Amino acid sequence: MAFSNANLLDANASTFENNSHTWVSTGGNTTLSVVTGQFLSGTYSLRATPTAAGSVELISPRWLVTAGLEYVGRIPIRTSAATATKVATARITWFDATSGGNSLGVSDATVTVGNNSGWFAANYPCVVGTAPAGAKSATLKLTVTGLAAAEYVNTDDVYAGAALVRANNVYGYNTASMEQDVSGWKVDTGTIIRGNWNLSAGMGFSALELTTAAAGSQDIRTNSFINVVPGKEYTSYALARSSSIATTWYMEFRWYDASFNQVGTVTQSTYSVGLNVTSWIGVTATAPTGAVTCKVFIRPQATAAGQVFITEDAQFYVSANPAGNLLTYAEYSTEGTLPAWTVDNGTASMVQITSAITDGFFALKLLPAAPGTSRATLDRLVPVTPGTTYQAKATIFRHNTAPAQKVTSAVRTRVDWYDAAGNLFLADNPDQFYAVEQAADWWAQINSETRTCPEGAAFAKVGFEVNSDNPLVDYWWADNISLTEAVAEYTLVTSNEDGSITLTVNYVPDVSSSASNVTITRMDESGKAASMRAYGRTWDLAPNPYSTIVVEDYEAPLGSKVWYSVSWTSSTGATKGPRILTQTVDAPTLVDADYAWFKSPGVPALNTTVMMEAPLKWSRAARSTRYDVVGRKNPVHVTGARAGRTSSITVLIWDPEGNALFDSLLDAGTAALVQAMPGYGIEGNLYVSIGDVDVEPLDPDARVPGWRWTLAITEVDRPDGGLQGSAANTWQDILDSTAYPTWEELFNAHENWTSVLTEG
């Protein structure tokens, strides 16, 4: 469809396929009739026959308009004879009422029909106009002059509708589309006309056609100066087509001061446009100091006279950079030119792209040198402020050469920090790769991470990484790359004192997202996954609180590296919204490796450290029986899986408070978690059931603290269940609480500090 917007004329006023029409003749010299055999579309057309030599005039029915909007009217014509004196005029008349009322003015477009007959698209009059204030309706009028007595004119496929004006485009419809004429443009040499070209769907049937007068640069430029503001970034686009040769096109901004003197430097983008290939070209730049206006130059390079070049769908915008983005629009959207990027395992280029989820008409194309991970880093050092949190975000998508086969692709963003001298200060420990397995030729992911600028850093470099070991993924595109100040999506804090990692998830899905459930999982270096405990339950399809989530993880294996997965789903398990796959974080350590943690997985307030007196010695009971069978030399062996590990563990405690806390842990009677530093006899997490316990003082003098505990233990699986209380509670938490107005009420409710920690 050459016009995107709906035709406001019905069939009786546009295609006449009902074998009827609703036009009226004026001037007293015109007879109208619907005929067959001379149609542009369908079967019928409308014929205007003059009574005598001269002119025909015919007017469409009213169509409703909105004041302030641009409209276009196009009237195809067919002449029955070749008469050189014919001139056709299309006129829109604006009215202040839907019927009757007064005329508010007219908009005209006139073309010389030329010495030919039949349907000739280049001679169709097309009028573009803006509905004036108070306008409510309009009519479309066709006048053809210079007709001989025996001539007549046919029209068919008449269009009247709202012009396709791209949002925020500074150009009006005619300057953008050249649908009425090329008055918005000029050239010093050669000839420009409104040619019969349709380069852009929806913009109409015409484009600017340049025929060269000589070889060299053909400087097509806007006829009017465009107002600009120094320091503001601008972007311009146009479609280009080389109809005679494959050649280079330049697109430029030239800046001018109030006296129309050129200021600053010319911003130029370069494109290779193939023969009879329609391509987007564009330029983006920041208006320099002193600039008041600018002009856009479109410069195809000709090699001879008589060559033809076409351009259409011209656009000029204030660059659509997101608010607060510290990257330029060219860096954000890769428009006009490719910024400087450093690529590991690949190469980068700027490529034209048509996408509903990216900005502009171009993107960064990353071509991996080999399967695996490729990294692209923007070379520019972006000034940042220590202590401020920033979000790096990008839209990244991959291409699959065999879309029927599933491939796994994974992406992530990163921010590296540099000092004032431009030296690397701190390399990012990025989030985990966000992997997706899909069978599709294209698959896109919008990915982000937040990082807080460390003290001592002055600049940041933004980048992204892509990963696929499947050779069917042949290249990647990235666009909409930003660096903005933000609230941290999550934070991770490791406490050696509490033997815990606290994950705070600040991202909160919108209630309307149907993300009714949330699952949070820890992943360790061995690949084991564990559901995180919430208060009273686990974070496994738990109800979404639609607020900040705080997870206290007391079970991360000591001295290891772990990360966390946070995902939101609907009540049916369908993924809703983004996932969070955190960066890797160091788990807690014990300063003195002779000690070990004894923890209550469900009641962290009971967690305590004890000294291991000796390494564990394990026993594993057999589960087998031998049967002697008459007539056989050897017995029959019947067995089941060997029993789990059992042992007797001896620990030493030196202080009364720790001794009381350990005794409280044993009182609970639940499974315990024993953790030691790597290399000290307990690898990873050891969950045990505690049997009989013996305790004895270490000194004959009862006044000297110190106890030896001997515990019979059996290894068990990780117990289910949530948390009760927190090991991080302090006296200040009690003071801040409204549960106990006085200390007396607190003492009356609890016998000891342990019960305060566990019961609240």
Secondary structure, DSSP 8 states (H G I E B T S, - for coil): --BSS--SS-HHHHT-TTS----EE-TT-EEEEEEESS-SSSSEEEEEEESSSEEEEEE---EE--TT-EEEEE--EEESS--TT-EEEEEEEEESSSSS--EEEEEEEEEE--S--EE-GGG--EEEEE--TT--EEEEEEEEEEE-TT--EEE-S-EEEE----TT-SS-HHHHH-SS-STTEE-SSSEEEEES---STTB-S-EEEEE-SSSEE--EEESS-EE--TT-EEEEEEEEEESS--EEEEEEEEEE-TTS-EEEEEEEEEEEE-BT-EEEEEEEEE--TT--EEEEEEEEEESSTT-EEEEEEEEEEE----TT-SS-HHHHH--SS---EEEESEEEEEEE---SSSSSSEEEEEEESSSEEEEEEE-S-EE--TT-EEEEEEEEEEEESSTTS-EEEEEEEEEEEE-TTS-EEE----B--EEEEE-SSEEEEEEEEEEE--TT--EEEEEEEEEE--TTEEEEEEEEEEEEE---SEEEEEETTTTEEEEEE-----GGGT--EEEEEEEETTS-EEE-EEBTEESSSEE--SS-EEEEE--S-TT-EEEEEEEEE-TTS-B-S--EE-B-EE----SSTTEEEEE-TT-GGG-EEEEESS----EE---EEEE--TT-SS-EEEE-----EEEEEEEEE-SHHHHHHHHHHHHH-S-EEEE--TTSS--S-EEEEEEEEEEEESSSSTTS--EEEEEEEEE-------B-S-TT--HHHHHH-SS-SSHHHHHHH-SSHHHHHHH-
